[in-house]
Amino acid sequence: MAKQPRYLTGQVVAITGAARGIGRSTAELCIREGMKVAIGDIDIETAKKTAAELGPAATAFPVNVTERESVRAFLDATEEQVGPIDVLINNAGIMQIGPFLDEDDATAQRQIDINVKGVLFGMKEVLPRFLSRNRGHLINIASVAGKGGFPGGVTYCGTKHFVVGATEAIRAELRDSNVEVSVVMPSIVNTELAAGTADSRFVNRVEPEDVAAEIVDALKHPRFDIFVPRVVGKISAAMNVLPRGGREAIARALKADQVLVQIDQGQRKAYELRASNSEPGLEPGDQPAQLTQGANGS
């Protein structure tokens, strides 16, 4: 007999990078399920606008995920103003792409600080709270790029491999607790982050609402691996039994090796510029053309 879905009404979910994209769509769907949502974002004005549009169940808070103190302040403020956190979704992330040897160090550092430290600090700050209550659900947003290497996104892929590996390891450490752990691995999502990227064969670009639906489903029916679309999980499982040559041949057949290479720089320019200024303490690199016109949750 199938287990009854978990009841979400009244639960508190904190989401980083929730002013737009996957984070916003997830916040909106969580509210429909009766949850209260903390919209965390470094862009506090957009976060406030999003919260106002989503209604009284949403509250905006500033958070810079590259600073552990800021992450702690975000979670503290959420618990003081909204209630004890039941779910944390580490969603904040950026993707700046282009040939690896053309990437300046500031671009690489920015992705590491946001995509890696943001998840690390979120876990370190929320898990003691979950463990003290013997409940909670940690969800880290990775990518299919955390399961393979894609030309044009060397640093990005590396950061998402970290998210997948770290989430697997923390799940093993918490196996005897009542804390749930999940990792989300979407394919290319139709958000600003993926603007100008190419499509692959047989795997359609998904909408942020599709990712949100799978996240909420995992809250109701806890599971670790959340592939979006689900067919990506089946492809990944099949490829894992093949030798490297076979896996790489399939990737080429699917044109997965071209997704981050064949890009429309004009479509990506606005996003790359915003991403290059997404960390206040880090100035753009010496070669801003690479930041603004580089060749993705998340």
C-alpha positions as CSV (number, residue, x, y, z in Angstrom):
1,M,0.0,0.0,0.0
2,A,1.4,3.4,-1.0
3,K,2.4,5.7,1.8
4,Q,0.2,8.8,2.3
5,P,1.8,12.0,1.1
6,R,3.2,14.2,3.8
7,Y,1.1,17.1,4.9
8,L,2.7,20.4,4.0
9,T,0.2,23.0,5.2
10,G,1.7,25.3,7.8
11,Q,5.3,24.2,7.2
12,V,8.0,26.9,6.8
13,V,10.3,26.7,3.8
14,A,13.3,29.0,3.3
15,I,14.6,29.3,-0.2
16,T,17.8,31.1,-1.3
17,G,17.9,32.8,-4.7
18,A,14.1,32.9,-4.6
19,A,13.4,36.3,-6.2
20,R,13.3,34.8,-9.7
21,G,13.6,31.6,-11.7
22,I,13.3,28.2,-10.1
23,G,13.3,29.7,-6.6
24,R,10.3,31.9,-7.3
25,S,8.4,29.1,-9.0
26,T,9.0,26.8,-6.1
27,A,8.0,29.4,-3.6
28,E,4.7,30.0,-5.5
29,L,3.9,26.3,-5.6
30,C,4.8,25.8,-1.9
31,I,2.4,28.6,-1.0
32,R,-0.4,26.9,-3.0
33,E,0.3,23.8,-0.8
34,G,-0.3,26.0,2.3
35,M,3.3,26.5,3.2
36,K,4.8,29.8,4.5
37,V,7.8,30.9,2.5
38,A,10.9,32.9,3.2
39,I,12.2,34.5,0.0
40,G,15.9,34.9,0.4
41,D,17.9,36.8,-2.2
42,I,20.9,39.2,-2.5
43,D,18.6,41.4,-4.7
44,I,16.3,42.4,-1.9
45,E,14.3,44.8,-4.0
46,T,13.3,42.1,-6.4
47,A,12.8,39.7,-3.5
48,K,10.3,42.2,-1.9
49,K,8.5,42.6,-5.2
50,T,8.3,38.8,-5.5
51,A,7.0,38.4,-2.0
52,A,4.4,41.1,-2.6
53,E,3.2,39.4,-5.7
54,L,3.0,36.0,-4.0
55,G,0.9,37.3,-1.1
56,P,1.0,37.3,2.7
57,A,2.4,33.8,3.0
58,A,5.7,35.0,1.5
59,T,8.3,37.2,3.3
60,A,11.4,38.7,1.8
61,F,14.8,38.6,3.5
62,P,18.2,39.7,2.2
63,V,20.9,37.0,2.0
64,N,24.4,36.8,0.6
65,V,25.1,33.1,0.4
66,T,28.8,33.6,0.0
67,E,29.0,34.8,3.7
68,R,28.1,32.4,6.4
69,E,27.0,35.1,8.8
70,S,24.5,36.4,6.2
71,V,23.1,32.9,5.8
72,R,22.8,32.5,9.6
73,A,21.0,35.9,9.7
74,F,18.6,34.9,7.0
75,L,17.7,31.7,8.8
76,D,17.5,33.5,12.2
77,A,15.2,36.1,10.8
78,T,13.0,33.5,9.1
79,E,12.5,31.6,12.4
80,E,11.9,34.8,14.3
81,Q,9.3,36.3,11.8
82,V,7.8,33.3,10.1
83,G,8.5,30.2,12.3
84,P,10.8,27.2,12.8
85,I,12.2,26.2,9.4
86,D,10.9,22.8,8.2
87,V,12.6,22.9,4.8
88,L,15.7,24.7,3.4
89,I,16.1,24.8,-0.4
90,N,19.7,25.8,-1.3
91,N,18.8,27.2,-4.7
92,A,21.0,30.3,-5.2
93,G,23.5,29.7,-8.0
94,I,25.0,31.2,-11.2
95,M,26.3,29.9,-14.4
96,Q,28.9,31.8,-16.4
97,I,30.1,29.8,-19.4
98,G,32.8,29.9,-22.1
99,P,36.1,28.3,-23.0
100,F,37.9,27.3,-19.8
101,L,41.2,28.9,-20.8
102,D,39.5,32.2,-21.5
103,E,37.9,32.3,-18.1
104,D,39.4,34.9,-15.7
105,D,39.9,34.0,-12.1
106,A,37.2,36.4,-10.8
107,T,34.6,34.5,-12.9
108,A,35.7,31.2,-11.5
109,Q,35.9,32.4,-8.0
110,R,32.4,33.9,-8.2
111,Q,30.8,30.6,-9.3
112,I,32.7,28.7,-6.5
113,D,31.7,31.2,-3.9
114,I,28.0,31.2,-4.8
115,N,27.4,27.6,-6.0
116,V,29.7,25.8,-3.5
117,K,29.9,28.0,-0.4
118,G,26.3,28.9,-0.6
119,V,25.3,25.2,-0.3
120,L,28.0,24.5,2.2
121,F,27.0,27.4,4.5
122,G,23.3,26.6,4.1
123,M,23.8,23.0,5.3
124,K,26.1,24.0,8.2
125,E,23.6,26.6,9.4
126,V,20.3,24.7,9.0
127,L,21.3,21.1,9.9
128,P,21.9,21.8,13.7
129,R,18.4,23.3,13.8
130,F,16.9,20.2,12.1
131,L,18.8,17.7,14.3
132,S,17.8,19.5,17.5
133,R,14.1,19.1,16.4
134,N,14.7,15.6,14.9
135,R,13.0,16.7,11.7
136,G,13.5,18.8,8.6
137,H,14.1,18.4,4.9
138,L,17.3,19.7,3.2
139,I,17.1,20.2,-0.6
140,N,20.1,21.2,-2.6
141,I,19.7,22.4,-6.2
142,A,22.4,20.9,-8.4
143,S,22.1,20.1,-12.2
144,V,22.6,17.3,-14.6
145,A,26.0,19.1,-15.0
146,G,26.7,17.5,-11.6
147,K,26.6,14.1,-13.2
148,G,28.8,14.8,-16.2
149,G,31.3,17.2,-17.8
150,F,30.1,19.6,-20.5
151,P,32.4,21.6,-22.7
152,G,32.0,25.3,-22.1
153,G,31.1,24.9,-18.5
154,V,34.1,23.5,-16.7
155,T,33.9,25.5,-13.5
156,Y,30.1,25.4,-13.4
157,C,30.2,21.6,-13.8
158,G,32.8,21.4,-11.1
159,T,30.6,23.3,-8.7
160,K,27.6,21.1,-9.4
161,H,29.6,18.0,-8.9
162,F,30.4,19.3,-5.5
163,V,26.7,19.8,-4.7
164,V,25.8,16.3,-5.8
165,G,28.8,14.7,-3.9
166,A,28.3,16.8,-0.7
167,T,24.6,16.0,-0.7
168,E,25.2,12.3,-1.0
169,A,27.7,12.4,1.8
170,I,25.5,14.4,4.2
171,R,22.7,12.0,3.5
172,A,24.9,9.1,4.6
173,E,25.9,11.0,7.7
174,L,22.3,11.6,8.6
175,R,20.9,8.2,7.8
176,D,20.0,7.4,11.4
177,S,18.1,10.7,11.9
178,N,14.7,11.9,10.8
179,V,16.2,14.6,8.5
180,E,15.4,14.1,4.9
181,V,17.9,15.0,2.2
182,S,17.4,15.5,-1.5
183,V,19.4,16.8,-4.5
184,V,17.7,18.3,-7.6
185,M,19.3,17.7,-11.0
186,P,17.4,19.5,-13.8
187,S,18.4,19.6,-17.4
188,I,18.4,23.0,-19.2
189,V,15.7,25.1,-17.6
190,N,14.0,27.9,-19.4
191,T,15.2,30.7,-17.2
192,E,17.5,33.6,-17.6
193,L,20.4,31.5,-16.3
194,A,20.2,29.3,-19.4
195,A,19.5,32.1,-21.9
196,G,21.2,31.5,-25.3
197,T,22.2,27.9,-24.6
198,A,21.6,25.2,-27.2
199,D,19.1,22.3,-26.9
200,S,20.1,18.6,-26.8
201,R,18.3,15.8,-28.6
202,F,15.5,13.8,-26.9
203,V,15.7,15.9,-23.7
204,N,13.4,18.8,-23.8
205,R,14.1,22.1,-22.1
206,V,12.0,22.3,-19.0
207,E,10.2,25.1,-17.3
208,P,10.9,26.3,-13.8
209,E,7.4,25.2,-12.9
210,D,8.4,21.7,-13.8
211,V,11.3,21.8,-11.4
212,A,9.1,23.3,-8.7
213,A,6.5,20.5,-9.2
214,E,9.2,17.8,-8.7
215,I,10.5,19.5,-5.6
216,V,7.1,19.7,-4.0
217,D,6.4,16.1,-4.9
218,A,9.6,15.2,-3.1
219,L,8.4,17.1,0.0
220,K,5.3,15.0,-0.1
221,H,7.0,11.7,-1.0
222,P,10.6,12.1,0.2
223,R,13.3,10.8,-2.2
224,F,16.9,11.6,-2.7
225,D,17.5,11.9,-6.5
226,I,15.2,14.4,-8.2
227,F,15.9,14.4,-11.9
228,V,13.9,16.9,-14.1
229,P,12.6,15.7,-16.4
230,R,12.6,12.2,-15.0
231,V,13.8,10.6,-18.2
232,V,17.2,12.2,-17.5
233,G,17.5,9.9,-14.5
234,K,16.9,6.9,-16.7
235,I,19.4,8.1,-19.2
236,S,22.0,8.7,-16.5
237,A,21.4,5.2,-15.0
238,A,21.8,3.6,-18.4
239,M,25.0,5.5,-19.2
240,N,26.5,4.6,-15.8
241,V,26.8,0.9,-16.9
242,L,28.7,1.8,-20.0
243,P,32.5,2.2,-20.4
244,R,33.7,5.8,-20.8
245,G,33.9,5.6,-24.5
246,G,30.2,4.6,-24.7
247,R,29.1,7.3,-22.4
248,E,30.9,10.0,-24.4
249,A,29.5,8.6,-27.7
250,I,25.9,8.9,-26.3
251,A,26.6,12.4,-25.1
252,R,27.7,13.4,-28.5
253,A,24.7,11.7,-30.1
254,L,22.4,13.6,-27.8
255,K,24.4,16.8,-28.6
256,A,24.8,17.2,-24.9
257,D,28.4,18.2,-25.6
258,Q,27.2,21.3,-27.5
259,V,24.7,22.7,-25.1
260,L,27.2,25.1,-23.5
261,V,29.2,25.6,-26.6
262,Q,26.8,26.6,-29.3
263,I,25.4,29.7,-27.6
264,D,23.8,32.9,-28.6
265,Q,25.9,35.6,-26.9
266,G,23.4,38.3,-27.5
267,Q,20.7,36.4,-25.6
268,R,23.2,35.7,-22.7
269,K,24.7,39.1,-22.4
270,A,22.2,40.5,-19.9
271,Y,22.4,37.5,-17.6
272,E,26.2,37.3,-17.7
273,L,26.4,40.9,-16.7
274,R,24.1,40.5,-13.8
275,A,25.9,37.3,-12.7
276,S,29.2,39.2,-12.8
277,N,27.9,41.6,-10.3
278,S,26.1,39.1,-8.1
279,E,28.7,39.1,-5.3
280,P,29.3,42.6,-3.8
281,G,32.7,41.8,-2.4
282,L,34.2,40.6,-5.7
283,E,34.9,43.0,-8.5
284,P,34.6,41.9,-12.2
285,G,37.8,40.4,-13.6
286,D,40.4,42.2,-15.7
287,Q,38.7,41.0,-18.9
288,P,35.1,42.1,-18.5
289,A,34.3,40.9,-22.0
290,Q,34.5,37.3,-20.7
291,L,32.1,38.2,-17.9
292,T,29.5,39.9,-20.1
293,Q,29.7,37.9,-23.3
294,G,30.8,34.4,-22.1
295,A,29.8,31.5,-24.1
296,N,23.7,27.1,-16.7
297,G,19.5,25.1,-10.2
298,S,20.5,26.0,-11.6
